[in-house]
Amino acid sequence: MPKTFIIAEIGVNHNGSAALAKTMIDAAAACGVDAVKFQTFKAENLVSLDAPKAEYQKRNTGGDGGQFNMLKALELDYTVYRRLKAYSRRKNVKFISTPFDLESAAFLHRLGVGVFKIPSGEITNLPYLRLIGSFKKKIILSTGMSNLSEVRAALRILEKSGTRRENIVVLHCNTDYPTPFHDVNLRAMQTMSTKLGVKIGYSDHTTGIEVSVAAVALGASVIEKHFTLDRRLPGPDHKASLEPAELRALVAAVRNVEAALGSAEKRVTPSEKKNILVARKSLVAARDIRKGEKFTLDNLAAKRPGSGMSPMLWDKVIGRRARRAFARDERIAI
């Protein structure tokens, strides 16, 4: 099966520091992810001055101030993203960044970013969707806070703007940090695959790694998970992020599940062939059997090893006469 594309969502966990962003790329690459993802925005283009913080942002950063001041402190200059993209390439991980405004989207397009991630909050932003769709690049669309009709409408806009549906991966997502397990509703990911005819994935805001692993087992081709060096760092997203050891465990678990899923063919695998003779049984004499004696329920048994006649031939043997004598536990031959 195709390899699951695993994205370490650094987002704004760099806390506005280019140096910390590079260190996080190092750590994510060491964990074996396929891509690192940032968030590109100009605060003045993203939020109004009076925009309030979300509840989880208040919990994680304090209730003082609104979104604008919080996000302004987390901005990186466009020149920094150029350096981070080049650095990611040297570290053999793909660079992705979510644009949160039209200016940032145009910048990332000029930068040559090959995959555009549309965040859940922009799924009803018509001019934004039109612009991203016009780039005709691969798109990963998060669907938190939306219903099926809204996802369908966003896909229609992206397609009309020039992006083919086969180049879009739709991520199931819940926009709460952290997402309570009873609200994950992971089966909705499969519903989108069936109803919309798209490749699917999962953007995971739960604690731990088990839901991401389950998503891979259910068909996710992309997994996105928030990443931090330390959940104790200040900032809105650190507490709902994985630390390096956890991210490494996630990557290993996903790769193990991929290997375990295998193909749809039911067959004997190379690793188990050697155990067939050991684990299966043969027809044997349940007691000493004289030459000419009939095989009956009393003098036949099925015992390991499986190097003799198969017990599936039981009915063909019962009632026949032994052509020679058999000692107890000796494998029967007719």
Sequence and secondary structure as in RCSB ss.txt:
>XXXX:A:sequence
MPKTFIIAEIGVNHNGSAALAKTMIDAAAACGVDAVKFQTFKAENLVSLDAPKAEYQKRNTGGDGGQFNMLKALE
LDYTVYRRLKAYSRRKNVKFISTPFDLESAAFLHRLGVGVFKIPSGEITNLPYLRLIGSFKKKIILSTGMSNLSE
VRAALRILEKSGTRRENIVVLHCNTDYPTPFHDVNLRAMQTMSTKLGVKIGYSDHTTGIEVSVAAVALGASVIEK
HFTLDRRLPGPDHKASLEPAELRALVAAVRNVEAALGSAEKRVTPSEKKNILVARKSLVAARDIRKGEKFTLDNL
AAKRPGSGMSPMLWDKVIGRRARRAFARDERIAI
>XXXX:A:secstr
    EEEEEEETTTTT HHHHHHHHHHHHHTT SEEEEEE  HHHH  TT    HHHHHHH SSS HHHHHHTT 
  HHHHHHHHHHHHHTT EEEEEE SHHHHHHHHHHT SEEEE GGGTT HHHHHHHHHT  EEEEE TT  HHH
HHHHHHHHHHTT  GGGEEEEEE  SSS  GGG  THHHHHHHHHH  EEEEEE SSSSHHHHHHHHTT SEEEE
EB S TTSSSSSGGGSB HHHHHHHHHHHHHHHHHH  S     HHHHTTHHHHS EEEESS B TT B  TTTE
EEES  SS  GGGHHHHTT B SS B TT B   
